[in-house]
Amino acid sequence: MRLLSPALFFPAGNLQRKISVFAFPARNIGVHATKPGMEKNRGEGSRQEGVESRIQSNPRVVKAQQLVNSDSSGGWEKSWEEGATPWDLGQPTPVMVHLHQTGALPKGRALVPGCGSGYDVVAMACPERYVVGLDISETAIRTAVELSSSLPNADYFTFLKADFFTWQPTNLFDLIFDYTFFCAIEPDMRSAWAQRISDLLKPDGELITLMFPIGDHVGGPPYKVSVSDYEEVLHPFGFKAISIVNNELAIKPRKGKEMLGRWKKSLSLL
Ligand SMILES: C[S@@+](CC[C@H](N)C(=O)[O-])C[C@H]1O[C@@H](n2cnc3c(N)ncnc32)[C@H](O)[C@@H]1O
């Protein structure tokens, strides 16, 4: 399997930062109790507990959670302004690069809600696929534009500051890619998330969810997720999983906590 080097998209300096910092879970800020996560075996459990306890002591994670939770409308912007972005890989997620390079992604128009610094947007953009990166934070969008505007594929993507839950685009999408957006919104917004996915995709469009963090911690963001959490909100809109697999290309701190789901509407139900 050949992975495209992210250096083709981003200056080398950006690649050095942050991967070891991230992994974000498990601090209970006392927001929402959520449903039980997926079962895990004993070996995975001990590994995950080790990861989560390291994360809980990461002051950047604690700070980001405090900022996001301190202000229901402007918390994400504050987090970006203060550079408290422990989720940011500083590169596209390897599995998205792989899907793109192996021709396994739908072409046409793609949307990345909650795109942050926009690495995945850039990684997917090509003459056959125009990608829109959407984020509610002005600072995130400015960062994404600054990182990407002089790249060779810059004609094939754009970044917009907008709220995913109210944004009204003029055209629908062939593909929506969600990575660390579903887990970032409060769990009681998940049904609204599925409604928006349904509204924004073409009837035969595809939703790809990189489901993270699969686990059983309390609080967030990120809020814990499970495959059944996605099924529960997507099934009522006619989406069925066409494939759900472990993400073997997850970065080290996220290994065992990510699954890749591909979803389409059953056209017979429409
Ligand atoms: C955990 S971060 C993930 C960013 C990016 N997907 C990544 O993996 O680096 C969640 C992002 O969602 C954005 N966000 C939160 N609520 C949003 C909303 N209602 N509409 C659009 N973006 C939102 C935040 O500003 C933040 O950049």
The ligand as an SDF file (V2000), in Angstrom:
LIG
                    3D

 27 29  0  0  0  0  0  0  0  0999 V2000
  -12.3880   18.6210   17.3810 C   0  0  0  0  0  0  0  0  0  0  0  0
  -12.2340   19.8470   16.1800 S   0  0  0  0  0  0  0  0  0  0  0  0
  -11.8220   18.8880   14.7520 C   0  0  0  0  0  0  0  0  0  0  0  0
  -11.1910   19.6560   13.6350 C   0  0  0  0  0  0  0  0  0  0  0  0
  -10.7440   18.7950   12.4430 C   0  0  0  0  0  0  0  0  0  0  0  0
  -11.8180   17.9760   11.9310 N   0  0  0  0  0  0  0  0  0  0  0  0
   -9.5700   17.9410   12.8230 C   0  0  0  0  0  0  0  0  0  0  0  0
   -9.7030   16.7070   12.8520 O   0  0  0  0  0  0  0  0  0  0  0  0
   -8.4990   18.5050   13.0850 O   0  0  0  0  0  0  0  0  0  0  0  0
  -13.9310   20.2790   15.8670 C   0  0  0  0  0  0  0  0  0  0  0  0
  -14.0710   21.4670   14.9420 C   0  0  0  0  0  0  0  0  0  0  0  0
  -15.4630   21.6950   14.7200 O   0  0  0  0  0  0  0  0  0  0  0  0
  -15.6960   23.0930   14.6960 C   0  0  0  0  0  0  0  0  0  0  0  0
  -17.1230   23.3000   15.0020 N   0  0  0  0  0  0  0  0  0  0  0  0
  -17.7320   23.1470   16.2050 C   0  0  0  0  0  0  0  0  0  0  0  0
  -19.0570   23.3800   16.0810 N   0  0  0  0  0  0  0  0  0  0  0  0
  -19.2800   23.6780   14.7720 C   0  0  0  0  0  0  0  0  0  0  0  0
  -20.4430   23.9960   14.0080 C   0  0  0  0  0  0  0  0  0  0  0  0
  -21.6540   24.0690   14.5800 N   0  0  0  0  0  0  0  0  0  0  0  0
  -20.3120   24.2310   12.6830 N   0  0  0  0  0  0  0  0  0  0  0  0
  -19.0890   24.1600   12.0790 C   0  0  0  0  0  0  0  0  0  0  0  0
  -17.9530   23.8690   12.7570 N   0  0  0  0  0  0  0  0  0  0  0  0
  -18.0330   23.6260   14.0820 C   0  0  0  0  0  0  0  0  0  0  0  0
  -14.7190   23.6630   15.7200 C   0  0  0  0  0  0  0  0  0  0  0  0
  -14.4180   25.0230   15.5400 O   0  0  0  0  0  0  0  0  0  0  0  0
  -13.4990   22.7610   15.5040 C   0  0  0  0  0  0  0  0  0  0  0  0
  -12.5990   23.3140   14.5720 O   0  0  0  0  0  0  0  0  0  0  0  0
  1  2  1  0
  2  3  1  0
  2 10  1  0
  3  4  1  0
  4  5  1  0
  5  6  1  0
  5  7  1  0
  7  8  2  0
  7  9  1  0
 10 11  1  0
 11 12  1  0
 11 26  1  0
 12 13  1  0
 13 14  1  0
 13 24  1  0
 14 15  1  0
 14 23  1  0
 15 16  2  0
 16 17  1  0
 17 18  1  0
 17 23  2  0
 18 19  1  0
 18 20  2  0
 20 21  1  0
 21 22  2  0
 22 23  1  0
 24 25  1  0
 24 26  1  0
 26 27  1  0
M  CHG  2   2   1   9  -1
M  END
$$$$
